[in-house]
């Protein structure tokens, strides 16, 4: 699957959200609150041309400076981000599942991503022990739908 610029931007937003969540040791809801309150995804879009040629840690450092200048107090554990060796694959799958759900639910991709990430399916995707990341994005989106259907019963 070839990505267009909109897809690349969305993946960058997903990746930087996950790296921020890991570095800041925040749960999905707390990290989403920061991203929403300070319009971080809009900032990432503004910086896209610069960010797509820089490394993830440099981009996250820049976001932290942006947040600091906006008055946010982000406590971080250090500059080294330790992630699963499967993190990149997990992020791509979360992005694809969120794109699928956004189209179906008629909402923005970031909103669908945040909704997905707060689900048990989202938790399972980023838990190496479940092996959920070994499945394709359609399976993961279907698993999310099954989860939501079970919750409405």
Secondary structure, 3 states (H helix, E strand, C coil): CCCCHHHHHHHHHHHHHHHHHHHHCCCHHHHHHHHHHCCHHHHHHHCHHHHCCCCHHHHHHHHHHHHHHCCCCCCCCCCCCCCCCCHHHHHHHHHHHHHHHHHHHCCCHHHHHHHHHCCHHHHHHCCHHHCHHHCCHHHHHHHHHHHHHHHHC
